[in-house]
Amino acid sequence: MKVLIVGYGSIGALHAKVTESLGASVSVVSWRKIDFPAVYADLGQALDEQNPDYVVIANATSEHHGALSALAGLGYTGTVLVEKPIFSRLEILPENAFRNIVVAYNLRFHPITQRIKALLEGERVLSVQAYVGQYLPHWRPATDYRKSYSASAGLGGGALRDLSHELDYLTWMLGGWNRVAAIGGQYSPLEIDSDDVFALLLATPRCPVVSVQLNYLDRLTRRFFLINTARYTIEADLIRNILTVNEDIEVFSSGRDQTYINMHMAVQAGEKNMLCSLEEGLDVLRLIDAAEDAAAHKTWMVRRGDSDQP
């Protein structure tokens, strides 16, 4: 398989490493000088010379729509994977002939989230709490965090977008979302103009009470969630890879790379039921927009077409 990666920051480099480990022939489109065997400055030239089966959009979030538009305009007909979130704001996808387009929410491929998704089938879900926090200056130790896209609202950064995995896997497990209230913004001494913390309260089709906090502030790095159903109390720690169901504890062996490996394998196998679809990716953006509106107006925001009831 031939893979073309558009953008070669830390996440683009990870996609290159992972797809190469799966036996793919990888080339990169980058406007920077980078140390990689097959690098192009021009997307059209890369498509002509490489004829890739699969394109990964891994540049800054604010540049995703432009890259997809260029790809569509050049008549690309293969599969496209777009890093999360799909866009900075809701956008209309240009007309295209893509075979398929999916969004890279790799935490769907963590063995713990997959186990919980199966456990919740047929369960009455009563409450959910989720938390993710990671100190932004520690994310990319070799670079100045103040110069990263994460630090810039204009480039699509901010905790609400960067850490939107929680919004994806929770709505994936709980059937979407109905309404949201939120508080968030830029409150810390970090030298950024993007939001560094957001807290959301959600009602979903499968659960009446869901709370989520996402932040750039936690120096210990934590990612966990707690679910109460009619039969189970489920606690998941995605950093230490520990799952507790009532009193039963299970430890998993899974690193970040493995979730990306599993995701790319699912793309190659066409496992659409596991992957985040275009519509699901856009719905995460609708939730992000609604959360920002809720925080700005200090009110509940109801998903268009839904009633006030959870």
N, C-alpha and C positions, 0 to 999 in steps of 0.2 A: 504494500500500500504506500502511496505517495501522500505526504502530509505537508501542507504549507501553513506556516504560522505567521500571522500578521502582528507584529509587535514583539519585542524581545527584552522586556523588563524581567523582573523576577518571576512573574507568572508565565510569561512566554517561554522563558528558559526552562521552567518546570514542565510545561507541555512538550517542549522539544525532548527533554530527557526521557519523559515517560513514553512518548510515542516511539522514540528510538529503541527503548527497551522492549517494545512490543514488535520490533522488526521492521518498523516503517522507515522509508527513505524521507528524511525531513529537510525542508528548505525554509528560509525565513525571509520575510519582508521587513526591513528596518531602515529608517532614515538616519540612524546613528551608525558609526563604525563599530562593529562588534566582531568578536572572535568566534566565527562559525563557518564551517566549510562552504555552505551554499547560501549566500546572502544576496538579496536584490533590493534595490532602492525603489523599483517600479513594480507595482502589482501586476500590471498587464504583461510585462516581460516575464515575471515569475510564472504566471498562468500559462503563457505560450510555451515556455521552455520546460516547465516541470509537469504540466497537465495533471495537477493533483486530484486525487480521489476525495480529498477531505481538507477543508480549510478551517483553521482555528483563529478566531478574532480575539487577540489578547493585548491590544493596545489600551490606552486610557479609556475609561468608560465614556467620556465625552466624545471620543472618536469612533465609537462602535457604529453609529448610524452612518457616518461617512464611509467607513470601510465596507459595510454591507451594501450601501448604495453603489459604490465603485465596483464591487464584486458582481452585483446584479447587472450593472450597466455593461460589464465585459462579457456577459452571457454565461457565467459559470453555472454548471448544472449538477455539481456534486453535493456532498453533505457539508453543512456548516455548523460548527460549534462556536458559540459566543460566550466569552467570559461573563460572569455575573457582575452586577445586574446587566441586563441586556442593553439598556440605554440609561442615560442620566435622568431623562424625563420621558414620559410616554411619547412615542413617535410612531408615525405610520411606516411600516416596512415597505420599501420600494417593491414594485412589481419585479418578480424574479422567476427563474426556472430551477431554483435549488431543489435537489432531491428531498432534502430534509433540513430543518434548522432546529437546533436544541440549545439550551442554556446550561452553562457549566456549574450547576449546583451539585458539587461532588459529595457533599455530606449525605445525600440520598444513598450513597454507596458505602457508607460506613456500616459495618456489620451490626452495630447496636441500633442505628435508626431502622435498618431493615428488619431486625428482630422485633422491634417495638411496633413497626407498621403491621407486621403479621399478628402480633399479640392483640392489637386494637380491633382487628376484624371482629365484628359482632359484639364488641364491648360498648357499654354505656359510659362515655367519658364525662367525668364530672368537673374536673379542674386541671389546668396545666400551668406550670411556671417554667420559664426558660430564661437563662442568663448567659451572656457571653461578654467577656472583657479581656482586652489585651492592650498593653501600653504601647501607644503608637511609636515612640522613639525606638522601641525594641524590635519592631517588625522587620526592618531591613537594616541590620547593623552596619552595613558597608556604605549606606547612603544617609544624607541629611534628611530627616523626616519632614522638615519644613519645605523641602523641594519636591516631595513626592506628590502624586496626584491625590493621595488620601487627604493631604492637608488643604486641598483647594476645592471649594464648593463648585467653582467654575469648571473644574475638570471632572466633576462627578464623584468627588470624594465625600467623606463623612461616615460616621459610624453606622447610620441608618442604611446606607447603600453598601458600604464595604462588608458589613456583617449581616447582610440580608439572608444568609444561609438559614438563620432561625425562622425568618418569615416564610421561606420556601418549604423547609421540611415540616413545619407545623401546619401550614395550610395543605400540604400534600397529605399529611396524616389525618387532618381534621375536616377535609372536604371543602376547603376554601375559607372565606371569611364573609361576615355579614355587616359588621360595624366596628368602629375603632375610636378610642379616645387616646390622646397621647400628650406627653410633655417631653421637650427636648430642645437642644441647641448647643451652643459653644459656651461652656462654663469654666473650663480649667485654664491653668496658665500656659497650656500648650500654644505654640506660636502657629496657629492655623486659623483659617476662616471657615472651615467646614464644621458640622456638628460633631461634638465629641461624646455625647451621651443622648440616648433616647429611651423612654419607657412607654410601652404600649399596653393598653387593655383592650382585648378583642372579644367579640362573640363570634363563634363559628357555627356552621351547620351541625357539627358533631359535639361541640363543647360550649357551654354557656359562659365560662369564665376562663380566659387565657391571658396571662400576663407575661410580658417579654421586656428584658432590659438588654441594651446593646451599648458598649462603650469602648473608648480608646484609652481608658484610665487605669485599668487593673494591672499592676506590676507583676502579679502572680500568674496571669494568663489562666482563665477559667472558661469552660464551656460545658454547661450541664442543663438538664431539664428534669422536671418532676411531674408525673402524671398520676392522678387518682381516677380510677374507674370504679364501677360497682363491685368489682372483684379484686382489683389489684392496686397496689401502690408501686409505681415504677420510677426508679431513679437512674438516670443515665449521666455518666461523666465521660465526655468525649475527649478529654485530655488524658486522663488516666486509663481510659478504655475499660471502665467498670460499669456493669449493668446489675442493678438490684431489683428484683421482682418479689414483693413482700419480704420474706427473710432470706431468699435465695440470691446468692452473689455469684456472678460470672465475670471473669477477666478475659478480655479479648486481646489479640495481637493484631494491631492495625495502625499503621502510620499514615500520614497525609498522602504520601506518594501512592500508597495502595488504593486509597479512595479514587485517586485520579486514574490509576491503572484500570480499576474496575469500571469507571465511567467511560474511558476510551474503548474498552472492550465491548461495553454495552452499545456504544455508538456504532462500532464496526459490525456488531451482531444485529443491529436494528431493534434493540429491546425497548420499544417506545413506551411501554407501561412503566418502566423505571426512570427513564430520562425526563428532565424538565422540558416540556414542550414550549414552543413559541408562545402559545396562549397562556400557559402557566407562568412563564417568565414575565409576560406583560402584566399579568394579574398581580405579581409581586410588586411591580412598579405602581399599579393602581393603589395597592395598600400603602406603599411608601408615600405617594402623593396625598392620600387620605390622612395618613398619620401627621404629615407636615401641616395640612390644613386644620386638622383637629387641634394641634398644638398652637397654631397661630390664632385660631378663633375660640379656643378654650371650650370646645363642644364636641359631642359625638359626631362622627361622620359615617353616614350609612352608605353602603355600597349601592351604586345605581341599580335600580330594578328590584332592590330588596325592601322589605318592610322594616319597621323599627324593632321588631322582635328578633331575638337571636334564634 
